Amino acid sequence: MMMRNVVILLMTLWLGMSQTMAHKFFVGSTEIIVNEHTNSIEVIHRITSHDLENMLSDKHQQRIAADSDVYLKMVQDYIEQGFMLKDKDGKDLSLTLIGIEPGVNETFIYQEIEGLKNLKGVTVYHRLLTDYFVNQKNRVNYESPSLSGSLLFDNNTRVQQIK
């Protein structure tokens, strides 16, 4: 009987600790890829769905279903405010929203810039979820025929240039 109580106690502690320790890392990723066939730059954001939903619900003070039109519009507005690209002269590059795929675990947001095929000198403004989660990290991987690499964004680093 005592062994059973010890096992139950340990399981309870373990479950409590796993909940406390769960999700201390907040990570998003963005791919910026030059598509030579379409002469465009494709941007794909991958964000943890419940982080995005929690932030938007808190920001708008309402619970929103991820499959609703209201939610999709909120995601679009948030992405447009929190992620921007500028050319080497500092001019805003016009990102067109291609689509949003909300999923159980991750949400994918697709954007495109037509007529641009060089990433050198492009400035990336990325503050998605770093304005809400202090520990949020966002990795941007970029690739073109002439260069590739990664940039890391967080609460303190929100602007970087592709060199």
VOPAGU-2260 file (C-alpha; in pm, 1 decimal, decimal comma):
REM VOPAGU-2260
SITE   aa  ch    i         X         Y         Z
SITE  MET   A    0       0,0       0,0       0,0
SITE  MET   A    1     280,6     238,9      87,9
SITE  MET   A    2     461,1     160,5    -237,8
SITE  ARG   A    3     142,7     242,4    -429,6
SITE  ASN   A    4     117,7     579,6    -254,0
SITE  VAL   A    5     481,3     654,8    -333,1
SITE  VAL   A    6     425,5     569,8    -700,5
SITE  ILE   A    7     115,6     789,8    -714,6
SITE  LEU   A    8     302,8    1073,8    -544,9
SITE  LEU   A    9     594,7    1044,5    -787,6
SITE  MET   A   10     363,5    1035,4   -1087,5
SITE  THR   A   11     176,3    1340,4    -961,4
SITE  LEU   A   12     501,9    1529,6    -908,6
SITE  TRP   A   13     630,1    1424,6   -1250,9
SITE  LEU   A   14     309,6    1537,2   -1424,0
SITE  GLY   A   15     315,3    1865,8   -1236,2
SITE  MET   A   16     678,6    1926,6   -1324,2
SITE  SER   A   17     625,6    1836,6   -1688,8
SITE  GLN   A   18     342,5    2088,8   -1708,5
SITE  THR   A   19     557,2    2352,5   -1538,7
SITE  MET   A   20     854,2    2279,3   -1758,3
SITE  ALA   A   21     649,4    2232,7   -2074,7
SITE  HIS   A   22     689,3    2479,1   -2350,7
SITE  LYS   A   23     963,8    2704,2   -2221,5
SITE  PHE   A   24    1094,6    2732,0   -2575,2
SITE  PHE   A   25     903,2    2942,9   -2822,3
SITE  VAL   A   26    1038,6    2891,0   -3172,3
SITE  GLY   A   27     918,4    2995,1   -3515,2
SITE  SER   A   28    1082,1    2958,8   -3851,7
SITE  THR   A   29    1066,7    3145,0   -4178,6
SITE  GLU   A   30    1202,4    3036,4   -4515,0
SITE  ILE   A   31    1287,5    3300,8   -4775,3
SITE  ILE   A   32    1356,8    3130,7   -5105,8
SITE  VAL   A   33    1426,9    3270,1   -5451,1
SITE  ASN   A   34    1224,9    3077,8   -5709,0
SITE  GLU   A   35    1410,7    3114,5   -6039,0
SITE  HIS   A   36    1124,1    2959,8   -6235,5
SITE  THR   A   37     871,9    3224,4   -6130,6
SITE  ASN   A   38    1117,8    3513,0   -6076,3
SITE  SER   A   39     978,5    3561,4   -5729,2
SITE  ILE   A   40    1071,0    3529,6   -5366,3
SITE  GLU   A   41     864,1    3285,3   -5165,5
SITE  VAL   A   42     826,0    3335,4   -4791,8
SITE  ILE   A   43     695,6    3055,8   -4570,3
SITE  HIS   A   44     636,8    3114,5   -4198,9
SITE  ARG   A   45     588,1    2820,8   -3960,0
SITE  ILE   A   46     448,7    2922,8   -3621,8
SITE  THR   A   47     329,4    2712,0   -3328,5
SITE  SER   A   48     -50,1    2723,2   -3359,9
SITE  HIS   A   49    -145,7    2749,6   -2993,3
SITE  ASP   A   50     109,8    3027,9   -2936,1
SITE  LEU   A   51     -40,0    3225,8   -3223,2
SITE  GLU   A   52    -395,6    3155,9   -3106,7
SITE  ASN   A   53    -315,8    3249,9   -2744,7
SITE  MET   A   54    -146,8    3573,2   -2847,3
SITE  LEU   A   55    -428,9    3678,1   -3082,2
SITE  SER   A   56    -698,5    3583,5   -2830,0
SITE  ASP   A   57    -521,6    3782,0   -2560,3
SITE  LYS   A   58    -452,0    4078,2   -2788,4
SITE  HIS   A   59    -813,6    4097,0   -2907,8
SITE  GLN   A   60    -965,1    3989,7   -2572,4
SITE  GLN   A   61   -1176,7    3718,5   -2731,0
SITE  ARG   A   62   -1152,0    3347,2   -2798,0
SITE  ILE   A   63   -1124,1    3284,4   -3170,9
SITE  ALA   A   64   -1159,9    2957,2   -3359,8
SITE  ALA   A   65    -856,8    2888,7   -3578,6
SITE  ASP   A   66   -1074,8    2792,7   -3874,2
SITE  SER   A   67   -1283,6    3111,4   -3873,6
SITE  ASP   A   68   -1253,9    3395,8   -4123,5
SITE  VAL   A   69   -1204,6    3637,6   -3832,0
SITE  TYR   A   70    -902,0    3437,9   -3714,9
SITE  LEU   A   71    -750,8    3424,0   -4065,1
SITE  LYS   A   72    -791,0    3802,4   -4101,5
SITE  MET   A   73    -627,1    3855,7   -3760,5
SITE  VAL   A   74    -334,1    3633,5   -3862,1
SITE  GLN   A   75    -295,7    3819,8   -4190,4
SITE  ASP   A   76    -296,7    4159,8   -4016,2
SITE  TYR   A   77     -50,2    4038,9   -3753,3
SITE  ILE   A   78     189,6    3897,2   -4013,7
SITE  GLU   A   79     174,2    4217,7   -4218,7
SITE  GLN   A   80     259,7    4424,5   -3909,9
SITE  GLY   A   81     524,8    4190,9   -3769,2
SITE  PHE   A   82     719,7    4079,1   -4075,9
SITE  MET   A   83     854,5    4308,0   -4347,7
SITE  LEU   A   84    1127,5    4308,3   -4607,1
SITE  LYS   A   85    1303,5    4615,4   -4746,3
SITE  ASP   A   86    1533,6    4634,9   -5045,2
SITE  LYS   A   87    1894,5    4753,5   -5024,5
SITE  ASP   A   88    1774,4    5115,1   -5063,8
SITE  GLY   A   89    1533,1    5084,9   -4770,2
SITE  LYS   A   90    1218,7    5066,3   -4984,3
SITE  ASP   A   91     939,8    4838,2   -4859,5
SITE  LEU   A   92     903,5    4522,1   -5063,7
SITE  SER   A   93     540,0    4435,6   -5124,7
SITE  LEU   A   94     459,2    4093,7   -4979,1
SITE  THR   A   95     147,1    3931,9   -5121,0
SITE  LEU   A   96     -36,0    3687,1   -4897,3
SITE  ILE   A   97     -76,9    3356,7   -5080,6
SITE  GLY   A   98    -248,5    3165,6   -4801,5
SITE  ILE   A   99    -273,0    3061,2   -4438,4
SITE  GLU   A  100    -289,9    2697,6   -4327,4
SITE  PRO   A  101    -387,4    2669,6   -3961,2
SITE  GLY   A  102    -298,6    2328,7   -3822,0
SITE  VAL   A  103    -328,0    2149,2   -3492,3
SITE  ASN   A  104      41,9    2193,7   -3410,5
SITE  GLU   A  105     171,6    2448,9   -3658,6
SITE  THR   A  106      30,7    2724,8   -3872,6
SITE  PHE   A  107     186,9    2793,7   -4211,6
SITE  ILE   A  108     164,6    3138,2   -4372,1
SITE  TYR   A  109     268,6    3179,1   -4735,9
SITE  GLN   A  110     375,8    3509,6   -4890,6
SITE  GLU   A  111     540,2    3608,7   -5218,2
SITE  ILE   A  112     724,7    3897,4   -5377,9
SITE  GLU   A  113     702,0    3896,2   -5756,5
SITE  GLY   A  114     979,2    4021,1   -5982,9
SITE  LEU   A  115    1261,9    4000,5   -5731,0
SITE  LYS   A  116    1532,7    3737,8   -5743,1
SITE  ASN   A  117    1821,3    3882,8   -5545,5
SITE  LEU   A  118    1831,2    3869,6   -5166,0
SITE  LYS   A  119    2163,4    4047,9   -5116,4
SITE  GLY   A  120    2110,4    4363,3   -4913,0
SITE  VAL   A  121    1749,5    4284,2   -4821,7
SITE  THR   A  122    1663,2    4391,3   -4467,5
SITE  VAL   A  123    1439,9    4159,3   -4267,1
SITE  TYR   A  124    1209,4    4300,8   -3998,8
SITE  HIS   A  125    1084,4    4010,2   -3789,0
SITE  ARG   A  126     905,4    4052,2   -3458,8
SITE  LEU   A  127     644,9    3776,4   -3484,7
SITE  LEU   A  128     555,3    3661,1   -3134,7
SITE  THR   A  129     869,1    3825,8   -2988,4
SITE  ASP   A  130     641,5    4113,3   -2892,8
SITE  TYR   A  131     433,4    3871,8   -2681,2
SITE  PHE   A  132     660,8    3588,2   -2565,3
SITE  VAL   A  133     986,3    3710,9   -2411,5
SITE  ASN   A  134    1158,5    3378,4   -2490,3
SITE  GLN   A  135    1040,9    3362,6   -2853,1
SITE  LYS   A  136    1312,6    3287,9   -3109,7
SITE  ASN   A  137    1258,7    3307,4   -3484,2
SITE  ARG   A  138    1500,7    3155,0   -3732,0
SITE  VAL   A  139    1500,0    3286,6   -4086,9
SITE  ASN   A  140    1663,8    3062,9   -4344,5
SITE  TYR   A  141    1727,2    3223,6   -4681,6
SITE  GLU   A  142    1838,1    3075,5   -5009,2
SITE  SER   A  143    1910,2    3206,5   -5356,9
SITE  PRO   A  144    2146,1    3093,4   -5631,4
SITE  SER   A  145    2417,3    3329,3   -5503,8
SITE  LEU   A  146    2383,0    3306,7   -5125,2
SITE  SER   A  147    2224,2    3117,7   -4840,1
SITE  GLY   A  148    2227,6    3135,4   -4464,9
SITE  SER   A  149    2028,4    3190,8   -4149,0
SITE  LEU   A  150    1937,4    3480,2   -3924,2
SITE  LEU   A  151    1813,9    3455,4   -3566,3
SITE  PHE   A  152    1559,3    3699,4   -3425,5
SITE  ASP   A  153    1440,2    3743,7   -3068,4
SITE  ASN   A  154    1304,3    4008,0   -2833,7
SITE  ASN   A  155    1626,2    4211,6   -2865,7
SITE  THR   A  156    1704,2    4148,9   -3232,8
SITE  ARG   A  157    1425,7    4236,0   -3471,9
SITE  VAL   A  158    1607,9    4380,1   -3773,3
SITE  GLN   A  159    1887,2    4219,7   -3975,2
SITE  GLN   A  160    2026,6    4246,4   -4323,6
SITE  ILE   A  161    2100,3    3960,5   -4560,6
SITE  LYS   A  162    2462,2    3999,3   -4666,7
